[in-house]
Amino acid sequence: MRERFPATRPRPVTELFGASRRPATRLLPARADFFGSAQEPDPRRATTPAAFVSAMRHYRAWVGSPSYLEMEYNCGGVCSASRFRLTLNSDRLPRLTVLNAFVVACGGGEADYQRWAAAWRRVRTASGNGTPS
């Protein structure tokens, strides 16, 4: 059976923001709209878990819609393609580690992750749902 990815060990989530990370393959530069502001989806607008996951879907589309397998490869195997698929096709709040892998898989950096994590914590607290999927 042929391997899908090179024989490398999955890196811990804490190492994913290092310089050794392979850049995402299909990232597009941020585009400005007519008024000059970035069109990047803003997770801070989400007030429910469903709206947060919708923002995640929009973010994936904004960066060029990488395949789930590309996303698994880009995050170093920390999160599987099937987990990304399940997360983005549900309306439940993902675990924070899945969110971290998602941001990395989409080519985001530390600042992007901090913005998404802050929004995740706010939605989790506001929804009263103590256990994310």
MIVO-209534 format. One line per field, with one value per residue (C-alpha): x, y, z; residue in three letters. Coordinates in steps of 0.25 Angstrom, whole numbers. Example, Ala and Ser with C-alpha at 12.3 -4.5 7.8 and 13.67 -1.06 7.14 Angstrom:
# MIVO-209534
u: [49,55] $
v: [-18,-4] $
w: [31,29] $
res: [ALA,SER] $
This chain:
# MIVO-209534
u: [0,5,7,-1,10,25,29,29,24,12,18,11,2,12,22,13,16,31,39,41,26,23,15,1,1,-11,-12,-16,-12,-22,-30,-35,-50,-54,-52,-38,-42,-38,-49,-43,-55,-55,-58,-61,-75,-79,-89,-93,-85,-92,-88,-73,-72,-78,-67,-57,-63,-62,-47,-44,-50,-43,-30,-32,-41,-29,-34,-36,-23,-15,-20,-16,-2,0,-3,7,-3,-8,-22,-27,-34,-47,-47,-46,-58,-66,-63,-66,-79,-85,-90,-83,-72,-59,-48,-37,-27,-35,-36,-21,-18,-29,-22,-9,-14,-20,-6,-10,1,1,-7,-18,-18,-19,-31,-38,-36,-41,-54,-55,-54,-64,-74,-72,-75,-87,-93,-92,-87,-76,-72,-68,-68] $
v: [0,14,24,37,45,45,37,48,48,57,69,74,86,94,92,96,111,108,112,97,96,94,106,103,100,107,120,133,146,155,163,176,180,193,201,195,186,171,161,151,145,150,139,150,152,138,137,123,110,109,123,120,107,115,125,114,109,123,124,111,117,130,123,116,104,94,79,72,63,76,82,69,70,85,83,71,60,66,66,56,59,52,61,73,68,65,78,87,79,80,92,88,95,88,85,96,86,84,99,101,90,97,110,104,96,108,115,124,129,132,145,138,126,136,143,130,124,137,136,121,124,135,126,114,122,129,116,110,98,93,81,84,72] $
w: [0,-4,7,6,13,15,27,37,51,54,62,75,73,81,70,58,58,56,44,40,36,21,16,11,-4,-9,-1,-7,-3,5,-5,-2,-5,-12,1,4,16,16,13,23,31,45,55,66,59,62,74,73,70,57,53,58,49,37,39,39,25,20,25,17,5,7,7,-6,-2,1,1,14,11,8,21,28,22,25,40,41,43,56,51,41,28,33,46,38,29,41,48,36,33,47,55,68,73,71,81,83,77,65,63,65,54,45,46,43,32,25,26,38,48,63,62,54,64,76,69,66,80,87,78,81,96,96,88,97,109,103,98,112,105,113,104,90,80] $
res: [MET,ARG,GLU,ARG,PHE,PRO,ALA,THR,ARG,PRO,ARG,PRO,VAL,THR,GLU,LEU,PHE,GLY,ALA,SER,ARG,ARG,PRO,ALA,THR,ARG,LEU,LEU,PRO,ALA,ARG,ALA,ASP,PHE,PHE,GLY,SER,ALA,GLN,GLU,PRO,ASP,PRO,ARG,ARG,ALA,THR,THR,PRO,ALA,ALA,PHE,VAL,SER,ALA,MET,ARG,HIS,TYR,ARG,ALA,TRP,VAL,GLY,SER,PRO,SER,TYR,LEU,GLU,MET,GLU,TYR,ASN,CYS,GLY,GLY,VAL,CYS,SER,ALA,SER,ARG,PHE,ARG,LEU,THR,LEU,ASN,SER,ASP,ARG,LEU,PRO,ARG,LEU,THR,VAL,LEU,ASN,ALA,PHE,VAL,VAL,ALA,CYS,GLY,GLY,GLY,GLU,ALA,ASP,TYR,GLN,ARG,TRP,ALA,ALA,ALA,TRP,ARG,ARG,VAL,ARG,THR,ALA,SER,GLY,ASN,GLY,THR,PRO,SER] $
